[in-house]
Amino acid sequence: MKILIPSCIYLVGVLVSSSAQILLKKSAQKERKSIIQEYLNWHVILGYAMFFGATFITIYALSNLDLSMGAALESVGYIFVAVLSYIFLKEKSSKKQILGYVMIVCGVLVFALL
């Protein structure tokens, strides 16, 4: 129970970071008139701001969590990105990728239970 709250906070940081990746990908998919507009649009600015915020969330969570647990929880980011990509970018996952996601979840569960 002692690590539940820091673990949840860490997962929020991973989710924020994953969301930032989706924003940056959406920005990269659009053509802009100039190189300035490539880097100074709301997708990019918000994406990097979210990465910045996720860094502080992660630092706070790791101050109350073992680094080994943080590394295991970080792998959940692959699943967050896959789900967010499916929802917002309409990207499909292959059967091999889905199997990989299941293995990640199993690995995190085994690590958390031991």
DSSP file with accessible surface (Angstrom, degrees, kcal/mol):
  #  RESIDUE AA STRUCTURE BP1 BP2  ACC     N-H-->O    O-->H-N    N-H-->O    O-->H-N    TCO  KAPPA ALPHA  PHI   PSI    X-CA   Y-CA   Z-CA
    1    1 A M    >>        0   0  188      0, 0.0     3,-0.8     0, 0.0     4,-0.7   0.000 360.0 360.0 360.0 -27.9    0.0    0.0    0.0
    2    2 A K  T 34  +     0   0  196      1,-0.2     3,-0.1     2,-0.1     0, 0.0   0.802 360.0  38.9 -64.6 -30.0    3.0    2.3    0.7
    3    3 A I  T 3> S+     0   0   73      1,-0.1     4,-2.2     2,-0.1    -1,-0.2   0.482  93.1  88.6-100.3  -1.0    4.0    2.3   -3.0
    4    4 A L  H <> S+     0   0   90     -3,-0.8     4,-2.4     2,-0.2     5,-0.2   0.947  90.0  43.6 -63.9 -49.4    0.5    2.4   -4.5
    5    5 A I  H  X S+     0   0  119     -4,-0.7     4,-2.7     2,-0.2     5,-0.2   0.953 115.7  46.6 -66.5 -47.6    0.1    6.2   -4.5
    6    6 A P  H  > S+     0   0   13      0, 0.0     4,-2.6     0, 0.0    -1,-0.2   0.898 112.6  52.5 -60.9 -34.5    3.6    6.9   -5.9
    7    7 A S  H  X S+     0   0   15     -4,-2.2     4,-2.4     2,-0.2    -2,-0.2   0.919 110.2  47.2 -65.1 -42.8    3.0    4.2   -8.5
    8    8 A C  H  X S+     0   0   64     -4,-2.4     4,-2.0     2,-0.2    -1,-0.2   0.909 112.0  50.1 -64.6 -41.5   -0.2    5.8   -9.6
    9    9 A I  H  X S+     0   0   47     -4,-2.7     4,-2.1     2,-0.2    -2,-0.2   0.923 110.2  50.7 -62.2 -42.3    1.5    9.2   -9.7
   10   10 A Y  H  X S+     0   0   13     -4,-2.6     4,-2.2     1,-0.2    -2,-0.2   0.922 108.6  51.5 -61.5 -42.8    4.2    7.7  -11.8
   11   11 A L  H  X S+     0   0   53     -4,-2.4     4,-2.6     1,-0.2    -1,-0.2   0.856 105.8  55.2 -65.0 -33.2    1.7    6.2  -14.2
   12   12 A V  H  X S+     0   0   78     -4,-2.0     4,-2.7     2,-0.2    -1,-0.2   0.930 107.8  50.1 -62.6 -42.3    0.0    9.6  -14.6
   13   13 A G  H  X S+     0   0    0     -4,-2.1     4,-2.4     1,-0.2    -2,-0.2   0.906 110.3  49.3 -61.6 -40.4    3.4   11.0  -15.6
   14   14 A V  H  X S+     0   0    2     -4,-2.2     4,-2.6     2,-0.2    -1,-0.2   0.912 111.3  49.7 -65.4 -40.4    3.8    8.2  -18.2
   15   15 A L  H  X S+     0   0   72     -4,-2.6     4,-2.5     2,-0.2    -2,-0.2   0.915 110.6  49.4 -65.3 -41.6    0.3    8.9  -19.5
   16   16 A V  H  X S+     0   0   36     -4,-2.7     4,-2.1     2,-0.2    -2,-0.2   0.935 112.5  48.1 -63.0 -43.6    1.1   12.6  -19.8
   17   17 A S  H  X S+     0   0   23     -4,-2.4     4,-1.9     1,-0.2    -2,-0.2   0.915 111.4  50.1 -63.5 -41.3    4.3   11.8  -21.6
   18   18 A S  H  X S+     0   0    2     -4,-2.6     4,-1.7     1,-0.2    -1,-0.2   0.903 109.5  51.3 -64.6 -39.8    2.5    9.4  -24.0
   19   19 A S  H  X S+     0   0   35     -4,-2.5     4,-2.2     1,-0.2    -1,-0.2   0.885 106.6  54.5 -64.5 -38.6   -0.2   12.0  -24.7
   20   20 A A  H  X S+     0   0    0     -4,-2.1     4,-2.4     1,-0.2    -1,-0.2   0.898 104.8  54.2 -62.3 -38.8    2.6   14.5  -25.6
   21   21 A Q  H  X S+     0   0   86     -4,-1.9     4,-2.2     1,-0.2    -1,-0.2   0.902 107.5  50.3 -61.8 -39.4    4.0   12.0  -28.1
   22   22 A I  H  X S+     0   0   11     -4,-1.7     4,-2.6     2,-0.2    -1,-0.2   0.921 109.2  51.1 -65.8 -42.6    0.6   11.8  -29.8
   23   23 A L  H  X S+     0   0   26     -4,-2.2     4,-2.1     1,-0.2    -2,-0.2   0.923 110.9  48.3 -60.0 -43.8    0.4   15.6  -30.0
   24   24 A L  H  X S+     0   0   38     -4,-2.4     4,-2.2     1,-0.2    -1,-0.2   0.894 111.0  50.5 -66.0 -36.9    3.8   15.8  -31.6
   25   25 A K  H  X S+     0   0   87     -4,-2.2     4,-1.4     2,-0.2    -2,-0.2   0.919 109.0  51.6 -66.1 -42.3    2.9   13.1  -34.1
   26   26 A K  H  < S+     0   0   66     -4,-2.6     4,-0.5     1,-0.2     3,-0.3   0.907 110.7  49.1 -60.6 -39.7   -0.3   14.9  -35.0
   27   27 A S  H >< S+     0   0    3     -4,-2.1     3,-1.2     1,-0.2    -1,-0.2   0.907 108.2  53.1 -66.1 -40.3    1.7   18.1  -35.6
   28   28 A A  H 3< S+     0   0   74     -4,-2.2    -1,-0.2     1,-0.2    -2,-0.2   0.754 102.1  60.3 -67.5 -23.9    4.3   16.2  -37.7
   29   29 A Q  T 3< S+     0   0  109     -4,-1.4     2,-0.4    -3,-0.3    -1,-0.2   0.624  92.8  80.1 -79.6 -13.1    1.5   14.8  -39.9
   30   30 A K  S <  S-     0   0   95     -3,-1.2     2,-0.4    -4,-0.5     0, 0.0  -0.771  78.4-129.5 -97.8 140.3    0.4   18.3  -41.0
   31   31 A E        -     0   0  190     -2,-0.4     2,-0.3     2,-0.0    -2,-0.1  -0.710  25.5-162.3 -85.6 136.5    2.1   20.4  -43.6
   32   32 A R        -     0   0   60     -2,-0.4     6,-0.1     1,-0.1     3,-0.0  -0.820  24.9-125.7-116.5 158.3    3.0   23.9  -42.6
   33   33 A K  S    S+     0   0  199     -2,-0.3     2,-0.3     1,-0.1    -1,-0.1   0.807  89.9  17.4 -74.3 -30.5    3.8   26.9  -44.8
   34   34 A S  S  > S-     0   0   49      1,-0.1     4,-1.2    -3,-0.0    -1,-0.1  -0.930  75.6-112.7-140.3 165.0    7.1   27.7  -43.0
   35   35 A I  H  > S+     0   0  118     -2,-0.3     4,-1.1     1,-0.2     5,-0.2   0.823 116.6  59.7 -67.4 -29.3    9.7   26.0  -40.8
   36   36 A I  H >> S+     0   0  108      1,-0.2     4,-2.2     2,-0.2     3,-0.6   0.932 104.7  48.7 -63.3 -44.2    8.7   28.5  -38.0
   37   37 A Q  H 34 S+     0   0   87      1,-0.2    -1,-0.2     2,-0.2    -2,-0.2   0.767 102.3  64.6 -68.3 -23.9    5.1   27.2  -38.2
   38   38 A E  H 3< S+     0   0   65     -4,-1.2    -1,-0.2     1,-0.2     3,-0.2   0.871 118.0  24.4 -62.0 -37.8    6.5   23.6  -38.0
   39   39 A Y  H << S+     0   0  149     -4,-1.1     2,-0.4    -3,-0.6    -2,-0.2   0.597 118.1  59.5-106.7 -16.5    7.8   24.3  -34.5
   40   40 A L  S  < S+     0   0  117     -4,-2.2     2,-0.3    -5,-0.2    -1,-0.2  -0.548  76.5 108.9-116.3  66.3    5.6   27.2  -33.2
   41   41 A N  S  > S-     0   0   20     -2,-0.4     4,-2.5    -3,-0.2     5,-0.3  -0.898  80.3-103.9-130.9 165.5    2.1   25.7  -33.3
   42   42 A W  H  > S+     0   0  162     -2,-0.3     4,-2.4     1,-0.2     5,-0.3   0.835 116.4  57.2 -65.3 -30.3   -0.1   24.7  -30.4
   43   43 A H  H  > S+     0   0    6      2,-0.2     4,-2.3     1,-0.2    -1,-0.2   0.946 113.3  39.5 -62.2 -47.4    0.5   20.9  -30.9
   44   44 A V  H  > S+     0   0   13     -3,-0.2     4,-2.7     2,-0.2     5,-0.3   0.939 117.3  47.7 -69.3 -46.6    4.2   21.3  -30.5
   45   45 A I  H  X S+     0   0   97     -4,-2.5     4,-2.2     1,-0.2    -2,-0.2   0.946 116.8  42.9 -62.5 -46.3    4.2   23.9  -27.7
   46   46 A L  H  X S+     0   0   76     -4,-2.4     4,-2.6    -5,-0.3    -1,-0.2   0.911 112.5  55.0 -66.5 -38.8    1.6   22.0  -25.7
   47   47 A G  H  X S+     0   0    0     -4,-2.3     4,-2.1    -5,-0.3    -2,-0.2   0.939 111.6  42.3 -59.7 -47.6    3.4   18.7  -26.4
   48   48 A Y  H  X S+     0   0  136     -4,-2.7     4,-2.3     2,-0.2    -1,-0.2   0.868 112.4  54.2 -70.2 -33.4    6.8   20.0  -25.1
   49   49 A A  H  X S+     0   0   54     -4,-2.2     4,-2.6    -5,-0.3    -1,-0.2   0.903 108.5  50.1 -63.8 -38.8    5.0   21.6  -22.1
   50   50 A M  H  X S+     0   0   44     -4,-2.6     4,-2.9     2,-0.2    -2,-0.2   0.899 108.9  51.1 -66.4 -39.8    3.5   18.3  -21.3
   51   51 A F  H  X S+     0   0   54     -4,-2.1     4,-1.8     2,-0.2    -2,-0.2   0.921 110.2  50.7 -60.1 -42.3    6.9   16.6  -21.5
   52   52 A F  H  X S+     0   0  135     -4,-2.3     4,-1.4     1,-0.2    -2,-0.2   0.936 112.7  45.3 -61.0 -46.4    8.2   19.2  -19.1
   53   53 A G  H  X S+     0   0   29     -4,-2.6     4,-2.2     1,-0.2    -2,-0.2   0.898 109.1  55.8 -64.4 -39.5    5.3   18.6  -16.7
   54   54 A A  H  X S+     0   0    4     -4,-2.9     4,-2.7     1,-0.2    -1,-0.2   0.851 101.6  59.0 -62.7 -32.4    5.7   14.8  -17.0
   55   55 A T  H  X S+     0   0   74     -4,-1.8     4,-2.6     2,-0.2    -1,-0.2   0.936 107.8  44.5 -62.0 -45.3    9.4   15.2  -15.9
   56   56 A F  H  X S+     0   0  121     -4,-1.4     4,-2.4     2,-0.2    -2,-0.2   0.888 112.3  52.0 -68.5 -36.8    8.4   16.9  -12.6
   57   57 A I  H  X S+     0   0   49     -4,-2.2     4,-2.6     2,-0.2    -1,-0.2   0.934 112.0  47.2 -61.5 -44.4    5.6   14.3  -12.0
   58   58 A T  H  X S+     0   0   29     -4,-2.7     4,-3.0     2,-0.2    -2,-0.2   0.916 110.9  50.6 -64.7 -44.2    8.2   11.5  -12.6
   59   59 A I  H  X S+     0   0  100     -4,-2.6     4,-1.3     2,-0.2    -1,-0.2   0.935 112.1  47.7 -60.1 -44.5   10.8   13.1  -10.3
   60   60 A Y  H  < S+     0   0  137     -4,-2.4     4,-0.4     1,-0.2     3,-0.4   0.936 113.9  46.7 -62.1 -45.9    8.2   13.5   -7.5
   61   61 A A  H >< S+     0   0    0     -4,-2.6     3,-1.6     1,-0.2    -2,-0.2   0.911 110.2  52.8 -64.2 -41.8    7.0    9.9   -7.9
   62   62 A L  H >< S+     0   0   51     -4,-3.0     3,-0.9     1,-0.3    -1,-0.2   0.741  96.4  67.6 -68.7 -20.8   10.6    8.5   -8.0
   63   63 A S  T 3< S+     0   0   80     -4,-1.3    -1,-0.3    -3,-0.4    -2,-0.2   0.698 113.5  31.7 -70.0 -15.6   11.4   10.3   -4.8
   64   64 A N  T <  S+     0   0   86     -3,-1.6     2,-0.3    -4,-0.4    -1,-0.2   0.142 116.8  65.3-121.7  15.8    8.9    7.9   -3.1
   65   65 A L  S <  S-     0   0   15     -3,-0.9     2,-0.1   -59,-0.1   -62,-0.0  -0.983  85.5-102.2-140.7 147.4    9.4    4.9   -5.3
   66   66 A D     >  -     0   0  117     -2,-0.3     4,-2.0     1,-0.1     3,-0.4  -0.466  30.1-128.0 -66.9 142.2   12.2    2.4   -6.0
   67   67 A L  H  > S+     0   0  130      1,-0.2     4,-2.4     2,-0.2     5,-0.2   0.871 108.9  58.6 -61.0 -35.1   13.9    3.1   -9.3
   68   68 A S  H  > S+     0   0   70      1,-0.2     4,-1.7     2,-0.2    -1,-0.2   0.893 105.9  48.6 -63.8 -35.9   13.4   -0.5  -10.4
   69   69 A M  H  > S+     0   0   19     -3,-0.4     4,-2.6     2,-0.2    -1,-0.2   0.903 109.1  53.7 -69.6 -38.7    9.7   -0.1  -10.0
   70   70 A G  H  X S+     0   0    0     -4,-2.0     4,-2.1     1,-0.2    -2,-0.2   0.916 106.7  51.4 -60.6 -41.8    9.8    3.1  -12.0
   71   71 A A  H  X S+     0   0   68     -4,-2.4     4,-0.9     2,-0.2    -1,-0.2   0.901 111.1  48.0 -63.9 -39.1   11.5    1.3  -14.8
   72   72 A A  H >< S+     0   0   19     -4,-1.7     3,-0.7     1,-0.2     4,-0.3   0.927 112.8  47.7 -67.5 -42.3    8.9   -1.4  -14.8
   73   73 A L  H >< S+     0   0   11     -4,-2.6     3,-1.5     1,-0.2     4,-0.3   0.820 100.8  66.7 -68.8 -29.8    6.1    1.1  -14.8
   74   74 A E  H >< S+     0   0   83     -4,-2.1     3,-1.9     1,-0.3     4,-0.3   0.838  89.3  66.0 -60.0 -31.5    7.7    3.1  -17.6
   75   75 A S  T XX S+     0   0   30     -4,-0.9     3,-1.3    -3,-0.7     4,-0.6   0.735  84.0  73.2 -66.5 -18.3    7.1    0.2  -20.0
   76   76 A V  H X> S+     0   0   22     -3,-1.5     4,-2.3    -4,-0.3     3,-0.7   0.764  79.2  77.9 -65.7 -20.0    3.3    0.8  -19.6
   77   77 A G  H <> S+     0   0    8     -3,-1.9     4,-2.9    -4,-0.3    -1,-0.3   0.846  84.7  60.4 -57.2 -33.8    4.0    3.8  -21.8
   78   78 A Y  H <> S+     0   0  154     -3,-1.3     4,-2.0    -4,-0.3    -1,-0.3   0.900 107.3  45.1 -60.9 -38.5    4.1    1.6  -24.8
   79   79 A I  H <X S+     0   0   31     -3,-0.7     4,-2.7    -4,-0.6     5,-0.3   0.920 111.5  51.7 -72.9 -42.4    0.6    0.5  -24.1
   80   80 A F  H  X S+     0   0   51     -4,-2.3     4,-2.9     1,-0.2     5,-0.3   0.935 111.6  47.7 -57.8 -45.5   -0.6    4.0  -23.5
   81   81 A V  H  X S+     0   0   33     -4,-2.9     4,-2.7     1,-0.2     5,-0.2   0.917 111.4  50.7 -63.7 -41.4    0.9    5.1  -26.8
   82   82 A A  H  X S+     0   0   12     -4,-2.0     4,-2.0    -5,-0.2    -2,-0.2   0.937 113.9  43.9 -62.6 -44.4   -0.7    2.2  -28.7
   83   83 A V  H  X S+     0   0   77     -4,-2.7     4,-2.4     2,-0.2    -2,-0.2   0.943 116.1  46.5 -67.5 -45.5   -4.1    2.9  -27.3
   84   84 A L  H  X>S+     0   0   24     -4,-2.9     4,-3.1    -5,-0.3     5,-0.6   0.881 111.2  52.9 -65.2 -35.9   -3.9    6.7  -27.8
   85   85 A S  H  X5S+     0   0   10     -4,-2.7     6,-1.8    -5,-0.3     4,-1.5   0.888 109.7  48.8 -65.4 -38.7   -2.6    6.1  -31.4
   86   86 A Y  H  X5S+     0   0  130     -4,-2.0     4,-0.5     4,-0.2    -2,-0.2   0.924 117.8  40.6 -65.1 -43.3   -5.5    3.9  -32.1
   87   87 A I  H  <5S+     0   0   82     -4,-2.4    -2,-0.2    -5,-0.1    -3,-0.2   0.950 130.6  21.8 -72.3 -49.7   -8.0    6.5  -30.7
   88   88 A F  H  <5S+     0   0  112     -4,-3.1    -3,-0.2    -5,-0.2    -2,-0.2   0.742 133.9  32.1 -96.9 -26.4   -6.5    9.7  -32.1
   89   89 A L  H  <<S-     0   0   22     -4,-1.5    -3,-0.2    -5,-0.6    -2,-0.1   0.428  94.4-128.4-110.1  -4.5   -4.4    8.7  -35.1
   90   90 A K     <  +     0   0  153     -4,-0.5     2,-0.3    -5,-0.4    -4,-0.2   0.804  51.3 159.3  59.8  33.0   -6.4    5.7  -36.2
   91   91 A E        -     0   0   67     -6,-1.8     2,-0.3    -9,-0.1    -1,-0.2  -0.688  30.5-143.2 -86.8 138.2   -3.3    3.5  -36.2
   92   92 A K        -     0   0  157     -2,-0.3     2,-0.4    -3,-0.1    -1,-0.0  -0.745   6.4-136.2-100.7 149.1   -3.8   -0.3  -36.1
   93   93 A S        -     0   0   44     -2,-0.3     2,-0.1     1,-0.0   -11,-0.0  -0.833  18.4-126.6-102.8 143.1   -1.6   -2.7  -34.2
   94   94 A S     >  -     0   0   58     -2,-0.4     4,-2.5     1,-0.1     5,-0.2  -0.299  29.6-104.1 -78.0 169.5   -0.5   -6.0  -35.6
   95   95 A K  H  > S+     0   0  189      1,-0.2     4,-2.4     2,-0.2     5,-0.2   0.887 123.2  53.2 -62.3 -37.6   -1.1   -9.3  -33.9
   96   96 A K  H  > S+     0   0  182      2,-0.2     4,-2.2     1,-0.2    -1,-0.2   0.904 108.9  49.0 -64.2 -40.4    2.6   -9.4  -32.9
   97   97 A Q  H  > S+     0   0   90      2,-0.2     4,-2.4     1,-0.2    -2,-0.2   0.928 110.4  50.2 -65.3 -43.0    2.4   -6.0  -31.4
   98   98 A I  H  X S+     0   0   88     -4,-2.5     4,-2.3     1,-0.2    -2,-0.2   0.915 109.7  51.2 -62.0 -41.4   -0.7   -6.9  -29.4
   99   99 A L  H  X S+     0   0  104     -4,-2.4     4,-2.3     1,-0.2    -1,-0.2   0.916 109.2  51.7 -60.6 -40.6    1.1  -10.0  -28.1
  100  100 A G  H  X S+     0   0   28     -4,-2.2     4,-2.2     1,-0.2    -2,-0.2   0.907 108.1  51.1 -62.5 -40.6    4.0   -7.7  -27.1
  101  101 A Y  H  X S+     0   0   55     -4,-2.4     4,-2.4     2,-0.2    -1,-0.2   0.907 109.3  50.5 -63.8 -40.8    1.6   -5.4  -25.2
  102  102 A V  H  X S+     0   0   77     -4,-2.3     4,-2.6     1,-0.2    -1,-0.2   0.920 109.7  50.8 -63.1 -41.2    0.1   -8.4  -23.4
  103  103 A M  H  X S+     0   0  127     -4,-2.3     4,-2.7     2,-0.2    -2,-0.2   0.884 108.4  52.6 -64.3 -37.2    3.6   -9.5  -22.5
  104  104 A I  H  X S+     0   0   40     -4,-2.2     4,-2.6     2,-0.2     5,-0.2   0.947 110.1  47.5 -62.4 -47.4    4.4   -6.1  -21.1
  105  105 A V  H  X S+     0   0   64     -4,-2.4     4,-2.6     1,-0.2    -2,-0.2   0.935 112.8  49.0 -60.6 -44.2    1.3   -6.1  -18.9
  106  106 A C  H  X S+     0   0   68     -4,-2.6     4,-2.8     1,-0.2    -1,-0.2   0.920 111.1  50.5 -61.4 -42.5    2.2   -9.6  -17.6
  107  107 A G  H  X S+     0   0   42     -4,-2.7     4,-2.6     2,-0.2    -2,-0.2   0.912 111.3  47.3 -62.7 -43.2    5.8   -8.5  -16.9
  108  108 A V  H  X S+     0   0   20     -4,-2.6     4,-2.7     2,-0.2    -1,-0.2   0.924 113.1  49.2 -65.1 -41.9    4.6   -5.4  -15.0
  109  109 A L  H  X S+     0   0  100     -4,-2.6     4,-2.0    -5,-0.2    -2,-0.2   0.921 112.2  47.6 -63.5 -45.1    2.1   -7.5  -13.0
  110  110 A V  H  X S+     0   0   85     -4,-2.8     4,-1.4     2,-0.2    -2,-0.2   0.935 113.8  48.0 -61.5 -44.8    4.7  -10.1  -12.2
  111  111 A F  H  < S+     0   0   85     -4,-2.6     3,-0.3     1,-0.2    -2,-0.2   0.914 112.3  48.9 -61.8 -42.4    7.2   -7.4  -11.1
  112  112 A A  H  < S+     0   0   53     -4,-2.7    -1,-0.2     1,-0.2    -2,-0.2   0.836 111.6  49.5 -68.2 -32.0    4.6   -5.6   -9.0
  113  113 A L  H  <        0   0  149     -4,-2.0    -1,-0.2    -5,-0.2    -2,-0.2   0.708 360.0 360.0 -81.0 -21.5    3.5   -8.9   -7.2
  114  114 A L     <        0   0  170     -4,-1.4    -3,-0.1    -3,-0.3    -4,-0.0   0.084 360.0 360.0 -93.0 360.0    7.1  -10.0   -6.4
